[in-house]
Amino acid sequence: MESSWQIKKLGDKEYFQILESGIDKFEGEKFYLSTSSIEGNKIVVVESAITYYKRPSRANMQPRLNSVWFARMMNTVKVYSFTEENKDEVDRYILSTGFAGILCNTQKVLPKYLEKIFLSSWFNRIKDSLASDKAIQKSLNNEDIENLFIPIPPLEIQKKIVSILDTIQKAVEIQDRIIEKTKELKKSLMADLFKYGGPSFRKGRKLKKTEIGEIPEDWEVVRLGEIYGIRKKPKEIDIFNYSQIPFVKMEDIGIYDNKINWELRTPNKINTNVYFEKGDLLLAKITPCLENGKQAIANNLPLNFGFATTEIIPLYSKGNGIITYLHYYLQLKSIRNCLKEFMEGTTGRKRLPPTILLDLKILLPSLPEQQEIADILSTIDQKIEIEEKKKRLYEELFKTVLNKIMNQEIDVENIEI
């Protein structure tokens, strides 16, 4: 470290105070934040509303103004701070004992600077190395935390570091908003396209009433199984003629994004008959994966075929249906809710019977109109993918800059803000 940067332990009471468990008595309700409530340094979900007398035993950490909190568990990067910017939240939340809280002496340490430290891989490598296995999951106790060393540059340098990193994080937040708005646009487009049809086919078109609602008068309502089938393994294929074959697990399928990962397995390690070919639609049939739209088209394969786990249904077109059209049609919330009603099995692992899927009533426009609808929605998906790539680049930039600052590979002092 440079001479202007001091090294202090979190147990140094001149700089920090490690907050103990216990909360102030309160009236009415507050919101409980568990470690699952935080991703990175953002609140993504509130665990529950609680009262003082009715709350989980772990809801026992009191936020303080100018305090910074990090998850104690090993291999877990979750950080949240309470500063002047969000001071109204101090009285709104109660935190889990899975968090460690550090109160800053703001004359020496900026809470937002400490937040950036806690987000760094530099800090988390040290944190993980000290985590003990006294609990079910390896984590830090307060004695461990007291001995964690923190680099403390002058306040002006701390402000610069926060400003640089906040600028990058704001770019990530902008990308989040763009992605969310584009996804909202996709939802509204889907509702419009699957009711009124493709823009090129609407002139002079009237709607007709059917058993599944109003649809364009020249569309049909058909059983899914009339147009699409469930792929079966052909008898003539000998998988042992191949050294390695793509194998897809349910977790390898993206949500809506038409992307599939795979692993290559030798034929003698494939213990399933779920066979698919390039261009087939792979649909997860287990809750909550089906409800969340976990499906994708198998385009990016090294071979023209592959195998999948029994949790996946492979669908192919019999000729009158475009598979990409079906891919988007099955994303409609009304369709997912309909299929959900027919799932069978235990609550947590219900499965969709393939016969139910084949009996599903679907809307069928002409092939050219199917293609137009699929092309419009594919364009939106491509836009979402581009914006998500930009977001990932900004996130990587944040990590890189943060770690270079912590390692003093960037001369922050000479950067003009």
C-alpha positions, 0 to 999 in steps of 0.5 A, spaced: 500 500 500 502 507 498 504 511 504 497 515 504 493 508 505 493 506 512 491 499 514 486 498 520 482 492 523 475 492 523 476 491 531 479 498 531 474 502 535 477 508 533 474 507 526 469 501 526 464 498 531 462 491 530 454 491 531 451 486 536 445 482 535 438 485 538 433 490 536 430 496 539 422 494 540 418 497 535 410 498 534 407 496 528 410 492 522 417 492 519 420 488 513 425 483 514 431 482 510 434 475 510 441 474 506 436 471 500 433 478 500 440 481 497 444 480 491 450 484 490 449 490 494 441 491 492 435 489 495 431 484 490 426 481 495 423 482 502 423 476 506 417 478 510 413 483 514 414 482 521 412 485 528 416 485 534 413 479 537 412 475 531 418 475 527 423 469 525 429 468 531 434 470 525 430 477 524 435 480 530 439 485 527 438 493 528 440 497 522 444 504 524 445 510 520 452 509 517 452 502 518 455 497 512 452 489 512 455 483 509 453 476 509 457 472 514 457 465 510 463 463 505 462 464 498 457 469 499 457 476 496 451 480 499 452 487 502 448 493 504 449 499 507 445 505 510 447 512 509 444 519 508 442 517 501 437 512 504 437 514 511 429 513 511 430 505 511 434 505 517 427 505 521 424 500 515 428 494 516 430 489 520 436 484 518 438 477 519 443 474 524 446 472 517 449 479 516 455 482 520 454 489 521 459 494 521 458 502 524 463 507 521 466 513 524 464 517 518 470 522 520 475 517 518 471 512 513 465 513 508 460 507 509 460 507 501 467 506 501 467 500 506 461 497 502 465 497 496 471 494 500 466 488 502 464 487 495 471 486 492 474 479 491 480 481 495 476 482 501 472 476 500 478 471 499 480 473 506 473 473 509 472 466 506 479 463 508 477 465 515 470 462 515 469 457 520 465 451 520 462 451 527 455 452 524 452 448 518 455 453 513 462 456 514 461 463 516 465 468 520 463 470 527 465 477 530 472 474 533 473 473 526 471 479 523 475 483 528 481 481 525 479 483 518 484 488 515 481 494 511 485 499 507 483 506 509 486 511 504 484 519 506 477 521 505 478 525 499 481 518 496 475 514 499 470 519 495 474 518 489 473 511 489 466 511 491 464 516 485 468 512 480 465 505 482 458 508 483 458 511 476 459 504 473 454 501 478 449 506 475 451 504 468 449 497 470 442 500 473 441 503 466 442 497 463 437 493 468 431 498 466 433 498 459 432 490 459 426 491 464 422 496 459 424 491 453 421 485 457 415 489 458 414 491 451 415 483 449 409 482 453 405 487 450 407 485 443 405 478 445 398 479 447 397 484 441 400 479 436 396 473 439 390 476 438 390 480 432 396 477 428 402 479 424 401 487 422 402 485 415 395 480 415 391 485 419 388 489 413 380 488 413 381 482 418 375 481 423 375 477 429 371 471 431 369 468 438 372 461 439 372 456 445 379 460 447 377 467 446 377 472 440 382 470 434 382 472 427 377 469 423 382 466 418 386 462 424 384 455 427 384 452 434 387 446 433 390 440 438 398 442 439 399 434 437 396 435 430 401 440 428 407 438 433 410 432 436 414 429 441 420 427 438 422 419 439 429 416 438 429 413 431 430 405 431 436 406 426 440 410 430 446 407 433 449 412 438 455 408 439 458 410 432 459 417 436 465 418 441 461 424 444 454 426 444 451 433 447 447 431 453 442 437 456 440 437 463 434 442 465 438 447 468 442 448 462 436 451 459 435 458 459 429 462 461 425 464 454 432 466 451 433 461 446 439 458 449 442 451 451 448 449 454 450 442 454 455 437 456 459 432 451 458 425 454 460 418 451 455 414 449 455 409 455 454 414 460 447 416 457 442 413 461 436 416 458 431 415 451 429 423 451 432 424 444 432 430 440 434 433 434 437 440 432 431 445 431 427 442 436 423 445 442 426 443 449 421 444 454 422 443 462 416 439 464 417 440 472 415 445 477 417 451 477 421 450 471 415 450 466 411 455 470 417 460 469 418 458 462 424 454 462 424 452 454 429 453 448 430 451 441 436 446 440 440 450 435 447 451 437 449 443 437 455 440 435 451 434 432 444 434 429 442 430 435 442 430 442 439 427 449 436 430 455 434 428 462 427 425 463 425 432 465 425 435 458 420 434 453 422 435 446 417 438 441 418 438 433 414 440 427 410 435 423 410 441 417 404 445 418 407 449 424 413 453 425 417 451 432 419 458 433 412 460 433 410 455 438 416 457 442 413 464 443 406 461 444 408 457 450 411 463 453 404 466 454 402 466 461 395 464 460 398 458 457 403 456 462 397 457 467 393 452 463 398 447 463 400 448 471 392 446 472 394 439 469 401 437 472 401 431 477 405 429 482 408 432 489 407 439 490 414 441 489 416 436 483 409 436 479 410 434 472 406 435 466 404 429 462 406 429 455 399 427 453 396 433 456 401 438 452 399 434 446 391 435 447 393 443 449 388 447 444 393 452 440 392 458 435 394 456 428 395 462 423 398 460 416 405 459 416 407 466 413 404 469 419 407 464 424 413 466 421 412 474 421 410 473 429 416 469 430 421 474 427 418 480 431 419 476 437 425 474 436 428 481 434 425 483 441 429 477 444 435 479 440 435 486 443 434 483 450 440 479 449 444 485 447 442 489 453 444 483 457 451 482 454 452 490 455 450 489 463 455 483 464 460 487 461 459 493 466 459 488 471 465 485 469 468 492 469 466 494 476 469 488 479 476 489 475 476 496 477 474 495 484 480 490 485 485 494 481 483 499 486 484 495 492 491 492 489 493 499 488 494 498 480 490 504 479 492 511 481 486 514 484 489 520 487 491 523 480 484 521 477 480 528 476 472 527 477 
